[in-house]
Amino acid sequence: MKIKRWKPEKIIFTILNSGILLLLSAFMIYPLLNTLAISFNDGLDAIKGGITIWPRMFSLKNYDIVFHMYTIYDAFFTSVTKTIVIVLTNILFTSMLAYALSRNEFFLRKPITIIFVLTMYFNAGLIPNYLLIKDMNMLNTFQAYWVPNIISAFNLIVIRTYMKSIPDSLTESAKIDGAGHFLIWWRIIMPLCKPTLAVIALFVAVGSWNSWMDTLLYNSGDQKLSTLQYELQKLLASAMNAGTNQGGMAGAAAIAGQGGR
């Protein structure tokens, strides 16, 4: 049996490649370990800073405060529901529009695509968006979460580009068999776009889960529509104030708890 010998250049490449990947992994893992260390550290001591990947004064009081917030469980349910609805509606409507814009027989595909691309460069701003949501009577409603996220311009371009790479022979053969555009989109195009749709769904889910500004702007007046991220953001702000004025997480919990009542 012959022993396969590696060439020197392959050995050097393997060492350098492994070293770079390990270094990148360390850069990505460190923030997570640092966050965990701070969460398990005493709140008053954590304000001093200097914590790396291991708690300086181990304590479970932070978790005890969070899990004893009576608003946290309803907010968690709202966040999960919000994320699922936004992902499903965004994927559904964005892919439908992308299919229409990818068809050569649709003569308005270019101007409509340009309009959507322009929205990626020019944004109306915070105040016009708020006034739009207000005029549509969606303040303090669940619709304020998912209706503005039905269509994403960037996701639209990505999905449309992938759909244009699908051979036209597939759709033409389906038309010969009597299939309409909706059936072609659902039974042929969507299954072929599963890799792209999975990536888009992941991006949308992460963005929706981490978002708390929409709750602050549109639904802060209804505690039932509060999200987990918004509750944690309030707790974090209270903790900073408590650390400055009172010096402890207990004061932050009291402020956060009173704010939810």
C-alpha positions in Angstrom: 0.0 0.0 0.0 1.5 3.3 -1.1 1.6 6.2 1.4 0.4 9.4 -0.2 2.9 12.2 0.4 1.8 15.7 0.6 3.6 18.3 -1.5 5.2 21.2 0.5 2.9 23.8 -1.0 -0.1 21.8 0.0 1.2 21.5 3.6 1.8 25.3 3.7 -1.6 26.0 2.4 -3.3 23.7 4.9 -1.4 25.2 7.8 -2.2 28.8 6.7 -5.8 28.0 5.9 -6.4 26.3 9.2 -4.7 29.1 11.1 -6.8 31.8 9.4 -10.0 29.8 10.0 -9.1 29.3 13.7 -8.4 33.0 14.0 -11.7 34.0 12.4 -13.5 31.5 14.7 -11.9 33.1 17.7 -13.0 36.6 16.6 -16.6 35.3 16.2 -16.8 33.2 19.4 -15.3 35.8 21.7 -18.3 38.3 21.6 -20.6 35.4 22.5 -18.4 34.2 25.4 -18.0 37.8 26.6 -21.8 38.3 26.6 -22.3 35.1 28.5 -19.6 36.1 31.0 -21.2 39.4 31.6 -24.7 37.8 32.0 -23.4 35.5 34.7 -21.5 38.3 36.5 -22.8 40.4 39.3 -24.6 43.5 37.8 -22.9 46.1 39.9 -19.5 44.6 39.3 -20.2 44.3 35.5 -20.6 48.1 35.2 -17.0 48.5 36.1 -16.0 46.7 32.8 -12.9 44.6 32.2 -14.7 41.3 31.9 -13.4 39.0 29.2 -14.7 35.4 28.8 -15.1 34.5 32.4 -17.3 36.1 35.1 -15.4 38.0 37.8 -18.1 37.7 40.4 -20.4 34.8 39.4 -24.1 35.4 40.0 -27.4 34.2 38.7 -29.3 37.3 39.9 -29.5 38.7 36.4 -31.3 35.7 35.1 -33.5 35.6 38.2 -34.6 39.2 37.5 -35.3 38.5 33.8 -37.3 35.4 34.4 -39.4 37.0 37.2 -40.5 39.8 34.9 -44.2 39.1 34.3 -44.1 40.7 30.9 -41.2 38.6 29.5 -43.2 35.5 28.6 -46.0 37.3 26.7 -43.3 39.4 24.9 -41.4 36.2 23.9 -44.6 34.7 22.4 -45.2 38.0 20.5 -41.6 37.9 19.2 -42.0 34.3 18.0 -45.3 35.0 16.3 -44.0 38.2 14.8 -41.0 36.5 13.3 -42.9 33.6 11.8 -45.5 35.9 10.2 -42.9 38.3 8.8 -40.8 35.5 7.3 -43.8 33.8 5.7 -45.4 36.9 4.3 -42.0 38.3 3.1 -41.0 35.1 1.3 -44.5 34.6 -0.2 -45.1 38.1 -1.6 -41.5 38.9 -2.5 -41.1 35.7 -4.5 -44.4 36.3 -6.3 -43.3 39.8 -7.3 -39.9 38.4 -8.2 -41.4 35.8 -10.5 -43.5 38.5 -12.3 -40.4 40.7 -12.8 -38.3 37.8 -14.1 -40.8 37.1 -16.9 -39.7 38.5 -20.3 -43.3 38.9 -21.4 -44.0 41.4 -18.6 -43.2 44.7 -20.4 -43.1 46.8 -17.2 -40.5 44.7 -15.4 -37.6 47.1 -16.0 -39.3 50.3 -14.7 -40.8 48.5 -11.7 -37.4 47.0 -10.9 -35.8 50.4 -11.1 -38.4 51.8 -8.7 -37.6 49.1 -6.1 -33.9 49.6 -6.5 -34.2 53.3 -5.9 -35.9 52.6 -2.5 -32.6 50.9 -1.5 -30.7 54.2 -2.0 -33.3 56.8 -1.0 -35.4 56.4 2.2 -38.2 58.8 3.2 -37.0 58.8 6.8 -38.3 58.0 10.2 -41.0 60.7 10.5 -42.7 60.0 7.1 -42.8 56.3 7.9 -44.4 56.9 11.3 -47.0 59.2 9.7 -47.7 56.6 7.1 -48.3 53.9 9.7 -50.5 56.4 11.7 -52.6 57.3 8.6 -53.2 53.6 7.9 -54.5 53.2 11.5 -51.9 50.6 12.3 -50.5 52.2 15.5 -50.7 49.7 18.4 -51.7 46.9 16.1 -49.9 43.7 15.1 -50.2 44.7 11.5 -47.6 47.4 12.1 -45.0 44.6 12.4 -45.5 42.7 9.2 -47.3 44.9 6.7 -44.3 47.2 6.2 -42.1 44.1 5.7 -44.2 42.4 3.1 -41.8 43.3 0.3 -38.0 43.7 0.6 -36.2 45.4 -2.3 -32.9 43.6 -1.7 -34.5 40.2 -1.3 -36.6 40.9 -4.4 -33.5 41.5 -6.5 -31.8 38.4 -5.1 -34.7 36.1 -5.8 -35.4 37.7 -9.2 -31.8 37.2 -10.3 -32.0 33.5 -9.3 -35.3 33.0 -11.1 -33.9 34.5 -14.3 -31.2 31.8 -14.2 -33.8 29.0 -14.4 -34.2 27.7 -18.0 -37.2 29.0 -19.9 -37.8 25.6 -21.3 -39.2 24.5 -17.9 -41.9 27.2 -17.9 -42.6 26.8 -21.6 -43.2 23.1 -21.2 -45.5 23.7 -18.3 -47.5 26.3 -20.4 -47.9 23.7 -23.1 -49.4 21.3 -20.6 -51.9 24.0 -19.6 -50.3 25.4 -16.4 -50.9 29.1 -15.6 -48.5 31.5 -14.1 -49.6 30.8 -10.5 -49.2 27.1 -10.9 -45.8 27.5 -12.6 -44.6 29.7 -9.8 -45.8 27.4 -7.0 -45.1 24.0 -8.5 -41.9 24.7 -10.6 -40.2 27.9 -9.7 -40.5 27.8 -5.9 -39.1 24.3 -5.4 -36.1 25.2 -7.6 -35.5 28.4 -5.5 -35.4 26.6 -2.2 -31.7 27.4 -1.5 -32.2 31.1 -2.1 -35.4 31.2 -0.2 -33.8 29.5 2.8 -31.0 32.1 2.9 -33.5 34.9 2.6 -35.7 33.4 5.3 -32.7 33.2 7.6 -31.8 36.9 7.0 -35.4 38.0 7.5 -35.9 35.9 10.6 -32.7 37.3 12.3 -33.6 40.9 11.4 -37.1 40.5 12.7 -36.1 38.7 15.9 -33.5 41.4 16.8 -35.7 44.4 15.9 -37.0 46.4 18.8 -37.3 49.9 17.2 -40.6 49.0 15.5 -42.1 48.2 18.9 -40.9 51.5 20.3 -42.2 53.5 17.5 -45.5 51.9 16.6 -46.7 49.6 19.5 -45.2 51.0 22.7 -48.7 52.0 23.8 -49.9 48.5 24.0 -48.2 46.2 26.5 -49.7 43.1 24.9 -47.8 43.8 21.6 -44.5 44.3 23.3 -41.6 42.1 22.1 -38.9 40.3 23.9 -36.2 42.6 22.5 -38.1 45.7 23.5 -38.5 44.4 27.1 -34.8 43.6 27.3 -33.9 46.9 25.8 -36.0 48.6 28.6 -34.3 46.5 31.2 -30.8 47.4 29.8 -31.6 51.1 29.8 -32.9 50.8 33.4 -29.8 48.9 34.4 -27.6 51.6 33.0 -29.6 54.3 34.9 -29.6 52.1 38.1 -25.8 51.5 37.8 -25.3 55.3 37.6 -27.8 56.5 40.1 -28.5 53.6 42.4 -25.7 51.0 41.7 -27.5 47.7 41.1 -29.6 45.5 38.9 -32.3 45.3 41.6 -33.1 48.9 41.0 -33.2 48.3 37.3 -35.6 45.4 37.8 -37.9 47.6 39.9 -37.9 50.3 37.2 -38.5 47.8 34.4 -41.3 46.0 36.4 -43.1 49.3 37.1 -42.8 50.3 33.5 -44.7 47.2 32.4 -47.6 47.7 34.7 
